[in-house]
Amino acid sequence: MSKISRRQFLSGSPATANVGPFPPGASAATIADVCTGCGRCMERCPTGIIRMAGGLPSLDFSQGECTFCGECAQACPEPVFLAERVFRLPVVAAISDDCLAQRRIACQSCADACSEQAIRFRPRMGGPFVPELDGAKCTGCGACLNICPADAISLRARTVEAADV
């Protein structure tokens, strides 16, 4: 059974599927209860990656990347966003075996797009360099997603490692 917010219950709206990460600083614990779905965050997003899905804002990285500018938080009239500015999403990039470099085809598009240098390429004997992702450096901005010609990069939930506790 899907969990629905109080607002969805009272308005008779169906439960929404997990559509993607919320804008930076939007608390997943409160967004379903507090967000009115006004769309002001979507209108103010300079990169145009905020989309309304099921009445809630979510990030669509097919249009670009999140620059963590904070415009969405400033535009929101409700207490959806954290008071301090956030520079990391609760997701991290993951590179699949469909990656061209993994298949011995020279490509480093994702590393070129990553301003945090979370994706680097390690030399390999007899072939093109191999991608390595540093999850600690990855902000989840999505810059690498749209640029990948093989659609080999996806986002997954950031896990808490024993070293982070």
C-alpha positions in Angstrom: 0.0 0.0 0.0 1.4 3.4 -0.9 1.8 6.1 1.7 -0.1 9.3 0.9 0.2 12.7 2.4 -2.6 14.4 4.4 -3.1 16.8 1.6 -3.5 14.0 -0.9 -5.9 12.2 1.4 -8.2 15.2 2.0 -8.2 16.3 -1.6 -8.8 12.7 -2.9 -5.6 12.7 -4.9 -4.0 9.3 -5.5 -0.6 8.4 -4.0 2.3 9.6 -6.2 5.2 7.4 -7.2 8.7 8.3 -6.3 9.4 10.5 -9.3 12.9 11.6 -8.6 14.9 13.7 -6.2 13.3 16.8 -4.8 15.0 20.2 -5.2 18.0 20.8 -3.0 17.1 21.5 0.6 13.5 20.3 0.3 12.9 17.8 3.1 11.3 14.6 1.9 9.8 14.3 5.3 7.8 17.5 5.0 7.4 18.2 1.3 4.4 16.0 0.8 2.6 17.6 3.8 3.6 21.2 3.3 4.1 21.8 -0.5 1.0 23.3 -2.1 2.1 22.6 -5.6 2.1 26.3 -6.6 5.0 25.8 -9.1 6.9 28.9 -8.1 10.1 26.9 -7.6 9.7 25.5 -11.2 9.2 29.0 -12.6 12.3 30.4 -10.8 14.7 27.5 -11.7 17.3 29.0 -14.0 18.2 25.6 -15.5 14.6 24.5 -16.0 15.1 21.1 -14.3 12.2 21.4 -11.8 9.1 19.6 -12.9 5.8 19.2 -11.1 5.0 15.5 -10.8 1.9 14.5 -8.8 1.6 18.0 -7.5 5.2 18.0 -6.0 8.4 19.4 -7.4 11.0 16.9 -8.6 14.2 17.3 -10.6 14.3 16.2 -14.2 18.0 16.0 -15.3 17.1 15.5 -18.9 17.0 19.3 -19.3 20.3 20.0 -17.5 21.9 20.1 -14.1 21.3 21.5 -10.6 23.6 24.4 -9.8 22.4 24.7 -6.2 21.7 28.3 -6.7 18.9 28.4 -4.1 16.3 30.2 -6.4 13.7 27.4 -5.7 14.0 27.9 -2.0 13.7 31.7 -2.2 10.6 31.4 -4.4 8.8 29.0 -2.1 6.1 30.6 0.1 5.9 27.5 2.3 8.4 26.0 4.8 9.4 23.2 2.4 13.1 24.0 2.3 15.8 23.9 5.0 16.9 27.2 6.4 20.6 26.7 5.4 21.5 26.3 1.7 22.2 22.8 0.5 25.0 21.9 -1.9 24.4 18.1 -2.2 21.4 16.0 -3.1 20.6 12.7 -1.3 21.5 10.8 -4.5 24.8 9.8 -6.1 25.7 8.9 -9.7 26.1 5.3 -10.7 27.9 4.1 -13.8 26.6 0.9 -15.4 28.3 -1.6 -17.6 26.7 0.1 -20.7 29.4 2.8 -20.4 31.3 3.2 -23.6 34.7 3.3 -21.8 33.8 0.0 -20.0 33.1 -1.5 -23.5 36.6 -0.3 -24.7 35.3 2.7 -26.7 37.1 6.0 -25.9 34.7 8.4 -24.1 35.1 10.7 -21.2 32.1 12.9 -21.6 30.9 12.5 -18.0 34.3 13.5 -16.5 34.3 16.6 -18.7 30.9 17.6 -17.4 31.6 16.9 -13.7 32.7 20.2 -12.1 33.4 18.4 -8.8 35.8 15.9 -10.5 33.8 13.1 -8.9 34.3 11.0 -12.1 37.9 10.4 -13.1 39.4 8.0 -15.5 42.0 5.4 -14.6 44.4 4.1 -17.3 43.9 0.6 -18.5 46.4 -1.6 -20.3 45.5 -2.1 -24.0 42.4 0.1 -24.0 40.8 3.4 -23.2 40.7 4.7 -19.6 38.1 3.3 -17.2 35.7 5.6 -15.2 35.8 5.7 -11.5 33.3 7.5 -9.4 34.1 9.1 -6.0 30.8 9.1 -4.2 32.1 11.4 -1.5 32.7 14.1 -4.1 29.5 13.5 -6.1 26.9 16.2 -5.3 24.1 14.5 -7.3 23.8 17.5 -9.6 23.0 15.4 -12.7 25.5 17.1 -15.0 26.8 13.7 -16.1 23.4 12.2 -16.9 22.3 14.1 -19.9 25.8 14.2 -21.5 26.4 10.4 -21.5 25.9 9.2 -25.1 25.2 5.6 -23.9 22.7 6.6 -21.1 25.0 4.5 -18.8 24.7 6.9 -15.8 21.8 6.9 -13.3 21.2 8.2 -9.9 20.7 6.0 -6.8 20.1 6.9 -3.2 23.1 7.9 -1.2 23.9 5.3 1.4 25.3 6.0 4.8 28.7 4.3 5.0 30.2 3.1 8.3 32.9 5.8 8.0 30.2 8.5 7.8 28.5 7.5 11.1 
